[in-house]
Amino acid sequence: MKNICNVLVVIMMLLLSPSYAVTTATTGKVDINSANVQELMAYLDGVGKKKAQAIIEFRKIKGPYKSMQDLLKVKGFSKKLLEKNKEKIEVLPIKN
Protein backbone atom coordinates (compact mmCIF):
# COMPACT_ATOMS: atom_id res chain seq x y z
CA MET A 1 0.00 0.00 0.00
CA LYS A 2 2.85 2.39 0.83
CA ASN A 3 4.38 1.73 -2.60
CA ILE A 4 1.14 2.73 -4.31
CA CYS A 5 0.98 5.92 -2.23
CA ASN A 6 4.63 6.65 -3.05
CA VAL A 7 3.97 6.22 -6.76
CA LEU A 8 0.97 8.55 -6.59
CA VAL A 9 2.96 11.20 -4.75
CA VAL A 10 5.79 10.95 -7.28
CA ILE A 11 3.36 11.29 -10.18
CA MET A 12 1.79 14.36 -8.59
CA MET A 13 5.23 15.88 -8.03
CA LEU A 14 6.25 15.20 -11.62
CA LEU A 15 3.15 16.93 -12.88
CA LEU A 16 3.44 19.92 -10.56
CA SER A 17 7.16 20.61 -10.46
CA PRO A 18 9.39 20.47 -13.56
CA SER A 19 12.63 20.89 -11.57
CA TYR A 20 11.66 17.99 -9.33
CA ALA A 21 10.99 15.85 -12.39
CA VAL A 22 14.49 16.41 -13.74
CA THR A 23 16.24 15.59 -10.48
CA THR A 24 14.38 12.54 -9.29
CA ALA A 25 12.99 11.04 -12.48
CA THR A 26 16.40 10.87 -14.12
CA THR A 27 18.44 9.75 -11.11
CA GLY A 28 15.86 7.94 -8.98
CA LYS A 29 17.23 9.89 -6.02
CA VAL A 30 15.95 12.72 -3.87
CA ASP A 31 18.04 15.85 -3.33
CA ILE A 32 17.96 16.61 0.39
CA ASN A 33 18.85 20.26 -0.28
CA SER A 34 15.71 20.97 -2.29
CA ALA A 35 13.16 18.27 -1.47
CA ASN A 36 9.91 19.15 0.25
CA VAL A 37 8.12 17.07 2.89
CA GLN A 38 6.12 15.04 0.38
CA GLU A 39 9.18 14.23 -1.72
CA LEU A 40 11.20 13.08 1.30
CA MET A 41 8.32 10.90 2.47
CA ALA A 42 7.82 9.40 -0.98
CA TYR A 43 11.46 8.54 -1.70
CA LEU A 44 12.94 7.65 1.68
CA ASP A 45 11.98 4.47 3.50
CA GLY A 46 11.20 5.02 7.16
CA VAL A 47 10.73 8.77 6.76
CA GLY A 48 7.30 10.04 7.70
CA LYS A 49 5.98 13.56 7.97
CA LYS A 50 7.66 14.37 11.31
CA LYS A 51 11.11 13.21 10.21
CA ALA A 52 10.77 14.90 6.82
CA GLN A 53 9.87 18.16 8.56
CA ALA A 54 12.91 17.77 10.82
CA ILE A 55 15.17 17.33 7.77
CA ILE A 56 13.82 20.53 6.23
CA GLU A 57 13.91 22.48 9.50
CA PHE A 58 17.56 21.49 10.04
CA ARG A 59 18.33 22.65 6.48
CA LYS A 60 16.62 26.01 7.11
CA ILE A 61 18.52 26.60 10.36
CA LYS A 62 21.98 25.20 9.50
CA GLY A 63 22.05 25.81 5.74
CA PRO A 64 22.39 23.30 2.92
CA TYR A 65 23.59 19.78 3.55
CA LYS A 66 27.17 19.20 2.45
CA SER A 67 26.93 15.41 2.51
CA MET A 68 24.33 12.78 3.26
CA GLN A 69 26.16 12.11 6.55
CA ASP A 70 24.87 15.50 7.73
CA LEU A 71 21.47 13.81 8.06
CA LEU A 72 22.85 12.09 11.17
CA LYS A 73 22.72 15.49 12.87
CA VAL A 74 18.93 15.57 12.39
CA LYS A 75 17.04 14.37 15.44
CA GLY A 76 15.66 10.90 14.79
CA PHE A 77 17.78 10.17 11.72
CA SER A 78 19.93 7.17 12.64
CA LYS A 79 22.89 5.46 10.99
CA LYS A 80 20.60 2.53 10.24
CA LEU A 81 18.11 4.79 8.47
CA LEU A 82 20.90 6.46 6.47
CA GLU A 83 22.29 3.07 5.45
CA LYS A 84 18.83 1.95 4.37
CA ASN A 85 18.39 5.01 2.13
CA LYS A 86 21.91 5.90 0.98
CA GLU A 87 21.24 4.80 -2.61
CA LYS A 88 18.17 7.07 -2.74
CA ILE A 89 19.80 10.28 -1.49
CA GLU A 90 21.78 12.89 -3.36
CA VAL A 91 23.19 16.19 -2.19
CA LEU A 92 23.16 18.82 -4.91
CA PRO A 93 24.50 22.33 -4.43
CA ILE A 94 21.94 25.08 -3.92
CA LYS A 95 21.53 27.32 -6.96
CA ASN A 96 21.43 31.03 -6.18
N, C-alpha and C positions, 0 to 999 in steps of 0.2 A: 504494500500500500504506500509506504514511504517513497518507493521508487517512482510510482505513478505521480505522486504529488511533486516530487523533484522534477520530473519531466515536464509537468504542467507549468511549474514556476519558471523553468528554463525557457520554455516556449514563449511564455508571457514576456520574459526579459528580452528575448531575441526580437520580439515584435516591437517592444517599447523603447529599446535603447540600442542604437546602432553601434556605439563604442563597446558596449558589453558584448555584442554579438561577435565582434572582431576578436576580442581577447579570449573569451571562453570557448566559442564555437571552433576556433582554429586550433587552440592548444589543449582544450579539455581541462584547463586549469582555471582557478579563480585568483585574481590579483587582490591580495589583501590590502593594498594601498588604495584601491578604488571601489571595491565591492561594497554593496549595501547589505542590509540585514537579510533580505530575501535571498540574495545571491550566495551569501555565506552559508545560510541554512540549506540551500539547495545542493551546493557542491561538496560541503564538508560533512563527513559522517560524524555523528555525535555532537554536532553543533546545532543547538536550538536557538530560539529567539534571545534568551538571556545571554548566552555566551557570544552570540553574534553581536549583540549590542555592546558587550564588554570589549570585543575586538575593535569596534569602531570608536568607542569612547577613548580607549587607550591611544588609538591613532590620532584622535583630535587633540588630546592633551600632550602627548609626547612627540608628535610629528610622525612622518611616514616610517614604515617598517624598513629596516635596512636588510634584514634577512628573515627567513621563516622562523629561525630560532628566537627572534624577538617575541613571537607569540607565547613563549614560555613565561614572559613577564606579565601576561594577561591573567588575571585571577580566574582560576578554573580551567586553564588550558595546560594540560599535563604533557609530559614527554610521551606518554602512551598515545595520547590523542594526536600529537604532532606526527609521531611515527605512522599512525594509521592513515593520515591525510597528506603526507609529504609529497606524494606523486600528484596531488590535486591542487597544490599551492604554488603560486608564483609571486614574486615580489618585483613589480615594475616601478621604475622611477616615476615620481609625480611630475606631470607636465605643467609648466607655469604659463 
